[in-house]
Amino acid sequence: MSRKHPFVHTWDEDGIQRQAQIHQTDSGSEAVWDARYPGDPEPWQDLSYETVRHRDDEIDRDPEGD
């Protein structure tokens, strides 16, 4: 099932409701903004692979386009 990106994911953790906005990369994987430090060249964390990071230009900014 295709999902519109970006979308908000909500979950409860330790009694606290948390949210994250999920974006899609150009390659089709999902990522969240998780900059490690100011000016991080790869501020997006891939949700499928812990060691994979993405640059800003790899994030699909047009949720209507392919």
VOPAGU-2260 file (C-alpha; in pm, 1 decimal, decimal comma):
REM VOPAGU-2260
SITE   aa  ch    i         X         Y         Z
SITE  MET   A    0       0,0       0,0       0,0
SITE  SER   A    1     137,3     336,9    -100,9
SITE  ARG   A    2     155,0     602,4     166,5
SITE  LYS   A    3     164,8     979,6     121,7
SITE  HIS   A    4     487,1    1137,0     240,8
SITE  PRO   A    5     561,0    1314,7     455,7
SITE  PHE   A    6     329,6    1176,5     723,1
SITE  VAL   A    7     318,3    1193,5    1102,4
SITE  HIS   A    8     377,4     876,6    1304,4
SITE  THR   A    9     256,6     878,8    1668,5
SITE  TRP   A   10     347,9     627,8    1939,9
SITE  ASP   A   11     355,4     598,1    2318,7
SITE  GLU   A   12     686,5     540,8    2494,2
SITE  ASP   A   13     720,9     526,5    2873,0
SITE  GLY   A   14     380,5     689,6    2912,8
SITE  ILE   A   15     474,6     981,0    2685,6
SITE  GLN   A   16     310,2    1031,5    2348,0
SITE  ARG   A   17     572,4    1101,0    2081,6
SITE  GLN   A   18     552,8    1202,8    1716,5
SITE  ALA   A   19     789,4    1201,2    1421,3
SITE  GLN   A   20     738,9    1325,9    1068,6
SITE  ILE   A   21     837,7    1051,6     824,2
SITE  HIS   A   22     977,2    1151,0     483,8
SITE  GLN   A   23    1058,5     940,0     179,8
SITE  THR   A   24    1399,4     936,6      14,6
SITE  ASP   A   25    1452,8     937,8    -360,3
SITE  SER   A   26    1536,4     566,3    -337,7
SITE  GLY   A   27    1201,8     489,8    -168,7
SITE  SER   A   28    1312,9     430,8     190,1
SITE  GLU   A   29    1172,1     625,9     484,5
SITE  ALA   A   30    1377,6     869,7     691,7
SITE  VAL   A   31    1343,6    1113,1     982,2
SITE  TRP   A   32    1532,0    1436,3    1057,5
SITE  ASP   A   33    1796,9    1348,3    1315,6
SITE  ALA   A   34    2090,3    1585,6    1275,2
SITE  ARG   A   35    2388,0    1474,5    1482,6
SITE  TYR   A   36    2531,9    1827,3    1508,8
SITE  PRO   A   37    2473,4    2173,7    1352,2
SITE  GLY   A   38    2571,2    2167,1     985,5
SITE  ASP   A   39    2550,4    1785,8     960,8
SITE  PRO   A   40    2589,4    1702,0     588,0
SITE  GLU   A   41    2369,1    1391,3     634,0
SITE  PRO   A   42    2099,1    1497,8     883,2
SITE  TRP   A   43    1840,4    1233,9     782,8
SITE  GLN   A   44    1834,2     891,8     953,2
SITE  ASP   A   45    1710,5     598,9     744,9
SITE  LEU   A   46    1441,9     402,1     931,7
SITE  SER   A   47    1535,6      65,2     781,3
SITE  TYR   A   48    1910,2      71,1     843,4
SITE  GLU   A   49    2069,6     220,8    1153,3
SITE  THR   A   50    2397,1     307,6     979,1
SITE  VAL   A   51    2246,0     470,9     667,7
SITE  ARG   A   52    2221,5     851,4     659,5
SITE  HIS   A   53    2084,2    1081,1     384,5
SITE  ARG   A   54    2162,5    1430,8     256,5
SITE  ASP   A   55    1892,1    1697,7     218,8
SITE  ASP   A   56    1893,2    1656,8    -160,5
SITE  GLU   A   57    1802,2    1287,5    -124,4
SITE  ILE   A   58    1469,9    1360,4      47,7
SITE  ASP   A   59    1160,2    1372,3    -172,9
SITE  ARG   A   60    1013,5    1716,9    -105,9
SITE  ASP   A   61     724,0    1674,1    -350,9
SITE  PRO   A   62     470,1    1434,2    -194,2
SITE  GLU   A   63     257,1    1446,4    -511,7
SITE  GLY   A   64     539,9    1371,8    -756,7
SITE  ASP   A   65     721,0    1050,0    -833,6
